[in-house]
Amino acid sequence: MLRTKTRDGNHVTFIDWMWRIGSPRNLSNFHYFMGWCLVSLVLLLLLIGIIGTLGHFGSLGQSSHLFAGLTVVILVLISAGTAILIRTGYDWARRIHVATNIVILFALAWVSFTGWSVVQKYLP
């Protein structure tokens, strides 16, 4: 377990230190903020990928990276939508949110793996 040292010299675990930062509500707000950062980053990367591919090759074509990327975008938007539902009181959305985030982990690995072959096309 990761341990950190506080100002007074005591050693605490990282999780204990995180809980000392603020109330669980503050951690919830941080989680919500980080989720919106993920949504923004994924949409930005989608835009960059589409513009870069169209500019370099002239068409999107059909590749596994395109399919993997669109899958990640859809999953991230589903996750963000369920986060909004959780905040408004729909507790059933929590299970969908957690399950979607687990699938996003594997989808990000998939898009990273397929992206490596795309990067190799751009390199001389």
N, C-alpha and C positions, 0 to 999 in steps of 0.2 A: 504494500500500500504506500502510496506517495505521501511523504511527510514533509511538512514545512515548519519553519521556525518563526515564531511571532516576535514582536518588538521586545517583549519582556523576557525572551529567551526560552519560552516553553515550546515544546515540540507538539504539534497537532497534525492530524491527518488533513489531507486536502479537502475532503468533504466537510469536516468540522469547520475548517477555515471558511469555506464557501457559505456555510449556514450562518457564520458570524457576520458576514458582510451585511446581511439584512434579513428581513422577514421572508417567508416563502412567497409572499406576494411580489416582492422585488425580484426574486428569482424567476417568477412567472413572467414578469414584464421583460426581463432579460431574455428569457426563452422566446417570447413572442417577438422581440426585436431581432434576435438572431434568425428566426424563421423568415422574417420579412427581408433580412439581408440575403438569405439563401434564395428567396424568390427573385429578388432583384438581380442577383448574380446569374442565376440560371437563365432569366429572360435576356440579360445582356449578352451572355455567351451564345444564346440562340440567335440573336440578332447579328452578332459578329460572325458566327458560323455561316449563316445564310448569305450575308453580304460578301464575306471572303470567298465562299465557294462560287457564288455567281460571278464575282469579279475575276476569279482565277480560271475557272473552267467554263463559265457561260451558262451552266445549268446545274441544278441540284443533283440530278442523277439519282440512282437508287443504290444506297450503300447501307451496310449494317450500322454504321455510325449515325446516319440520319435517323434510322428507326430507333436506335438506342437513345439518341438525344431527345427525340420527340417523346419517348416513353418517360424519360426523366422529367421533362417539362410538365407532362400531364400529371405524373405522380406528385411533383412538388406543388402544383396548383391544387390537387385534391387535398394534400396535407394542409396547405394554407386555408383552404375552405373549411376543413374540419376544425382547424384551430379557432376560426371565427365562431363556428357553431359551439365549440366547447366554452368559449368566453361568454356566449349569450345564454348558456345554461343547458344545452343539450348534452347530457352526460354520455349518451350512446355514441356520440361522435368520437369520444376518447379512444375507444377500441379501434375504430377505423383509422384514426390519426396515428396511433402507435404501430398498427400493422402496416400502414402505408410507409411510415418512416423506416421500418425494417426492410421493406421491399426497395425503398430508395437507396439504402446502403448497397444492395446487390446491383441495382441499376446503375449507380455511379461507378461501381467497379467495372461493369460491362461497358459503359460509355468511355471510360478511361482506356480499357483494353482496345476497343475499336478505334479510339482516337489516335492511338499510337501509329496505326497503319496510315491514317490520314496525314499525320505529321510527317511521316516518311515520304509522302508524295510531294510535299512542299520543299523538302530539303534537296539540294542539288546532288 
